[in-house]
Amino acid sequence: MKEIILNVEGMMCEGCENRIKNAVSSIDGVIDVSAKHDTGIVKVIARKNVTEEMVKEKIEDLGFSIND
């Protein structure tokens, strides 16, 4: 397993957190997702087959930005 931590711009509320959690959870191999709008941090626990790019793409598809 691995942990992916991303700094996401544009999360304003719990609704944003839930949208991100639901989208990222749909990736095969994702075990757990936490998103905090007050810090902008998204943490993903996933199997090794899940890449950071896969997670970023799901989040960006929702209209959020990733700070590298």
Secondary structure, 3 states (H helix, E strand, C coil): CEEEEEEEECCCCHHHHHHHHHHHHCCCCEEEEEEECCCCEEEEEECCCCCHHHHHHHHHHCCCEEEC
